[in-house]
Amino acid sequence: MRYPGRCFVTSLLLILLTVPLQAAEHTKDSLETVKENIAKKKAVLLDVREISEWEEGHLKGAINVPLSRLMKNPDKKWLEEKIPAKRIVYTHCARGIRALAAGKILKKQGYKVRCLKQGYQELLAGPFEQAEK
């Protein structure tokens, strides 16, 4: 498993410390509710892990927008092409920390974000399936 470099971790910590704390919460939605909302097209699942992690395996139906890309302050049009604006966005990563950082960025852009505390492996052990490679 690959881990982000020191610069990335430093940048992540700066984001977590400078964005208002009210955005830094994991959702209380159960994983069954998350899966149901995604199935009913009320929500999307956003994997904010890096591309190398995504390529090693990802959840069926997830969208990948790495946190490093979100941190570069993408324009609203680019985000809308990648992430539907009218749906709930469930963010997830390997352990739940980057999901919070991504959630803060997306909330500032007007998205309805709910960050998952469960990491990728926990989601696979629960109600989600791995996409075929």
Backbone bond lengths (Angstrom), bond angles and torsions (degrees), N, CA, C in turn:
res aa  C-N    CA-C-N  psi(-1)  N-CA   C-N-CA  omega(-1)  CA-C   N-CA-C  phi
1 M - - - 1.438 - - 1.524 108.85 -
2 R 1.317 117.05 136.78 1.459 121.46 -179.52 1.526 109.62 -96.90
3 Y 1.309 115.33 145.18 1.453 121.15 179.00 1.519 109.37 -119.17
4 P 1.344 116.59 148.39 1.462 119.39 -178.59 1.529 111.03 -62.99
5 G 1.329 115.49 152.34 1.455 121.53 179.62 1.518 112.57 -71.28
6 R 1.312 114.78 173.85 1.461 121.81 -176.92 1.527 112.22 -61.03
7 C 1.344 117.52 -41.57 1.472 120.46 179.87 1.517 110.87 -62.58
8 F 1.326 116.07 -41.45 1.457 120.15 179.50 1.525 110.61 -62.85
9 V 1.321 116.98 -44.56 1.459 121.54 -179.39 1.528 110.16 -64.13
10 T 1.315 117.39 -41.06 1.463 121.03 177.77 1.527 110.39 -62.16
11 S 1.322 116.58 -44.79 1.467 120.56 178.19 1.518 111.33 -62.00
12 L 1.320 116.51 -41.39 1.454 121.21 178.88 1.526 110.52 -61.45
13 L 1.316 116.91 -44.63 1.466 120.45 178.83 1.517 111.14 -62.41
14 L 1.328 117.54 -39.74 1.466 120.33 177.90 1.524 111.28 -62.38
15 I 1.315 116.81 -41.23 1.471 119.82 177.78 1.521 110.15 -63.04
16 L 1.311 116.23 -47.46 1.465 120.08 -178.31 1.522 111.93 -61.41
17 L 1.316 117.21 -31.68 1.458 120.64 -177.83 1.522 113.55 -85.78
18 T 1.333 118.13 -24.21 1.457 120.03 -174.11 1.519 114.91 -99.99
19 V 1.314 118.92 -18.72 1.458 121.18 179.66 1.529 107.89 -89.04
20 P 1.337 118.34 141.87 1.465 120.96 -177.76 1.528 113.28 -50.04
21 L 1.310 116.09 141.10 1.460 121.53 -175.34 1.512 115.00 -68.05
22 Q 1.342 119.11 -23.59 1.457 118.60 -177.54 1.525 112.12 -62.09
23 A 1.310 118.07 -20.05 1.463 121.39 178.76 1.523 111.89 -85.09
24 A 1.327 117.03 -8.09 1.469 121.10 -172.67 1.514 112.08 -96.95
25 E 1.313 116.48 64.18 1.463 120.34 178.38 1.518 109.54 -134.26
26 H 1.311 114.83 144.79 1.460 119.27 172.41 1.526 108.19 -82.78
27 T 1.317 116.08 148.78 1.460 120.70 -179.59 1.528 111.31 -66.35
28 K 1.307 114.50 151.50 1.459 120.84 174.49 1.534 110.40 -95.32
29 D 1.348 116.92 -2.37 1.466 121.01 177.21 1.528 109.35 -61.11
30 S 1.315 116.04 135.61 1.467 119.66 175.57 1.522 108.70 -70.63
31 L 1.319 116.13 159.86 1.465 119.28 178.07 1.526 111.68 -63.63
32 E 1.325 116.51 -30.23 1.467 119.80 176.02 1.533 110.28 -65.65
33 T 1.337 117.14 -40.66 1.469 121.76 177.42 1.522 109.74 -65.01
34 V 1.316 116.60 -42.77 1.465 121.04 178.66 1.520 109.53 -58.05
35 K 1.320 116.34 -50.69 1.469 120.71 -178.29 1.535 110.97 -62.86
36 E 1.322 116.80 -40.19 1.470 121.26 178.64 1.528 110.84 -63.56
37 N 1.336 117.63 -44.93 1.470 121.27 179.12 1.523 111.43 -62.23
38 I 1.323 116.35 -38.04 1.468 120.30 177.76 1.528 110.03 -67.58
39 A 1.326 117.26 -44.33 1.468 121.71 179.88 1.532 111.85 -62.01
40 K 1.332 116.58 -36.21 1.470 121.22 -179.89 1.526 112.71 -84.70
41 K 1.344 115.99 5.98 1.472 122.31 179.49 1.532 112.70 63.20
42 K 1.334 116.25 24.37 1.467 121.35 173.77 1.521 110.32 -85.72
43 A 1.339 116.27 -16.62 1.460 121.36 -173.29 1.516 110.73 -147.79
44 V 1.338 114.55 163.58 1.460 122.31 172.78 1.522 108.39 -127.15
45 L 1.318 115.24 155.77 1.459 122.08 178.42 1.518 107.79 -105.41
46 L 1.316 116.55 117.78 1.456 122.03 -176.49 1.528 110.28 -110.44
47 D 1.312 115.24 115.04 1.464 123.09 178.09 1.525 106.75 -89.82
48 V 1.329 116.91 116.75 1.470 120.65 -176.88 1.530 112.11 -101.67
49 R 1.335 116.17 12.95 1.460 119.52 175.61 1.527 109.56 -70.29
50 E 1.302 116.20 163.12 1.456 121.26 -179.63 1.532 110.66 -70.80
51 I 1.312 115.94 161.12 1.464 121.63 -175.22 1.528 111.89 -57.65
52 S 1.337 117.58 -39.40 1.463 119.85 179.82 1.528 111.10 -62.68
53 E 1.329 117.16 -36.86 1.466 120.95 177.19 1.529 110.04 -68.87
54 W 1.328 116.72 -44.01 1.463 123.53 178.66 1.520 110.21 -56.61
55 E 1.331 116.55 -44.85 1.456 120.97 -177.82 1.533 112.82 -67.64
56 E 1.334 116.90 -24.58 1.466 120.47 176.86 1.527 111.17 -73.98
57 G 1.320 117.07 -19.60 1.458 123.10 178.39 1.514 110.40 156.20
58 H 1.326 115.26 143.98 1.472 120.07 179.12 1.521 109.70 -151.01
59 L 1.319 115.34 167.83 1.452 121.20 -176.81 1.523 111.27 -79.69
60 K 1.303 114.89 143.14 1.462 122.16 178.40 1.528 109.14 -59.08
61 G 1.324 116.15 128.46 1.457 121.72 176.79 1.520 115.31 85.15
62 A 1.326 117.99 -2.79 1.468 120.66 -179.17 1.522 111.02 -77.43
63 I 1.319 114.77 157.63 1.460 123.78 174.78 1.523 105.79 -109.79
64 N 1.320 118.37 141.46 1.461 120.87 178.54 1.521 111.21 -109.40
65 V 1.319 115.58 118.73 1.458 122.97 169.21 1.532 105.15 -134.91
66 P 1.335 116.91 100.23 1.463 119.68 -176.70 1.526 113.04 -58.90
67 L 1.318 115.08 144.20 1.461 120.19 177.61 1.522 110.91 -55.83
68 S 1.328 117.56 -38.38 1.467 119.87 179.82 1.524 110.94 -58.30
69 R 1.325 117.17 -34.88 1.484 121.31 177.58 1.522 110.45 -72.16
70 L 1.323 117.17 -40.92 1.463 120.44 177.80 1.525 111.56 -64.02
71 M 1.332 116.09 -33.96 1.462 120.75 -179.06 1.526 112.19 -68.40
72 K 1.321 117.20 -19.11 1.469 121.01 178.93 1.520 111.83 -79.99
73 N 1.339 116.50 10.58 1.460 123.09 177.47 1.531 112.40 57.79
74 P 1.336 116.39 62.89 1.464 119.65 -179.15 1.530 111.02 -64.66
75 D 1.325 115.03 149.89 1.462 117.95 179.36 1.524 110.34 -72.08
76 K 1.318 115.05 158.02 1.462 122.11 -175.01 1.538 111.68 -59.46
77 K 1.325 117.64 -38.98 1.465 120.88 -179.40 1.531 110.53 -62.41
78 W 1.335 117.64 -43.47 1.460 121.50 178.05 1.525 110.31 -60.83
79 L 1.337 116.72 -44.93 1.463 120.39 179.16 1.524 111.38 -60.75
80 E 1.334 117.16 -44.29 1.464 120.77 -178.60 1.515 112.05 -64.58
81 E 1.332 118.01 -28.80 1.467 121.04 175.84 1.527 111.23 -70.06
82 K 1.322 116.27 -31.72 1.458 121.67 -177.52 1.526 113.18 -91.17
83 I 1.349 116.10 -39.83 1.466 121.49 -171.23 1.525 109.48 -125.51
84 P 1.335 118.22 119.79 1.469 120.07 178.92 1.532 111.46 -59.02
85 A 1.326 116.46 127.85 1.467 121.90 -174.04 1.527 113.97 -73.57
86 K 1.304 118.53 -26.23 1.471 121.16 -173.20 1.534 113.65 -92.24
87 R 1.308 117.48 -2.94 1.462 120.37 -177.42 1.534 111.55 -104.62
88 I 1.306 115.02 160.03 1.461 120.88 171.26 1.525 106.54 -67.56
89 V 1.317 116.70 139.66 1.461 121.33 177.93 1.524 107.98 -113.56
90 Y 1.337 115.52 112.95 1.462 121.23 174.80 1.526 107.05 -92.29
91 T 1.325 117.18 114.60 1.455 120.34 178.33 1.521 109.65 -92.73
92 H 1.326 115.83 144.36 1.465 120.05 174.31 1.515 109.16 -147.01
93 C 1.324 115.31 158.62 1.465 122.39 178.80 1.525 107.80 -146.00
94 A 1.310 117.59 -152.15 1.465 120.57 -178.82 1.520 112.50 -78.51
95 R 1.338 117.29 -35.21 1.460 120.13 -175.00 1.527 114.73 -136.39
96 G 1.319 119.37 -2.91 1.457 121.79 177.02 1.515 115.79 104.25
97 I 1.324 118.82 -14.11 1.467 121.48 -177.99 1.528 111.57 -77.80
98 R 1.315 117.31 -48.69 1.472 119.89 179.03 1.522 111.39 -65.01
99 A 1.338 116.70 -29.15 1.467 120.32 176.71 1.523 110.13 -59.58
100 L 1.330 117.32 -39.13 1.464 121.73 177.89 1.528 111.46 -65.92
101 A 1.320 116.51 -45.66 1.465 120.58 -179.79 1.535 110.37 -61.93
102 A 1.325 116.48 -43.82 1.464 120.55 178.64 1.528 110.23 -64.76
103 G 1.328 115.96 -39.45 1.455 120.16 178.37 1.515 112.38 -59.82
104 K 1.310 116.96 -40.51 1.468 121.06 178.45 1.522 110.84 -61.97
105 I 1.316 115.61 -44.56 1.466 120.18 -179.55 1.522 110.21 -63.68
106 L 1.334 116.91 -45.94 1.465 120.78 -177.40 1.524 111.87 -68.62
107 K 1.322 118.04 -35.84 1.469 120.31 177.06 1.525 110.62 -61.81
108 K 1.321 116.20 -38.84 1.469 119.85 177.37 1.526 111.36 -63.35
109 Q 1.336 116.65 -24.64 1.467 122.15 178.66 1.530 112.11 -89.49
110 G 1.332 117.21 1.51 1.456 121.00 176.54 1.524 116.23 95.83
111 Y 1.314 118.21 6.79 1.459 121.06 179.78 1.530 111.45 -80.39
112 K 1.342 115.23 150.14 1.470 121.73 172.08 1.520 106.29 -87.80
113 V 1.313 116.50 101.76 1.463 121.28 -172.37 1.519 111.24 -110.40
114 R 1.307 114.62 139.13 1.462 122.53 172.91 1.522 107.15 -132.75
115 C 1.307 115.60 111.66 1.467 121.81 -175.62 1.526 110.60 -84.60
116 L 1.315 115.70 133.94 1.455 120.86 178.27 1.521 110.36 -88.30
117 K 1.313 115.61 133.85 1.461 121.36 177.19 1.518 110.45 -76.73
118 Q 1.314 116.14 -32.53 1.460 121.46 -178.49 1.529 109.53 -69.45
119 G 1.311 114.98 138.30 1.455 120.99 176.08 1.517 111.05 -86.17
120 Y 1.311 114.76 176.93 1.463 121.76 -176.78 1.527 112.76 -51.97
121 Q 1.326 117.91 -50.47 1.467 120.98 -177.91 1.530 111.42 -63.47
122 E 1.317 117.75 -38.55 1.476 120.93 178.19 1.525 110.79 -65.91
123 L 1.326 116.66 -37.73 1.467 119.99 179.31 1.529 110.49 -67.07
124 L 1.334 116.37 -37.33 1.468 119.83 176.24 1.519 111.50 -65.54
125 A 1.321 116.83 -35.23 1.472 121.20 180.00 1.525 110.60 -74.37
126 G 1.328 117.43 -18.61 1.458 122.78 179.41 1.516 111.33 -93.90
127 P 1.327 115.94 -138.34 1.471 119.37 -173.22 1.534 115.85 -83.14
128 F 1.339 118.54 4.01 1.461 119.58 -176.69 1.520 111.67 -101.70
129 E 1.336 114.69 154.49 1.461 121.35 -179.12 1.524 110.62 -113.14
130 Q 1.305 115.13 151.37 1.456 120.75 175.73 1.520 108.70 -78.96
131 A 1.341 116.07 138.86 1.459 120.86 176.67 1.517 108.74 -72.80
132 E 1.305 115.82 152.78 1.458 120.63 176.09 1.505 108.39 -72.84
133 K 1.338 114.94 142.84 1.478 119.48 179.11 1.497 111.28 -82.56
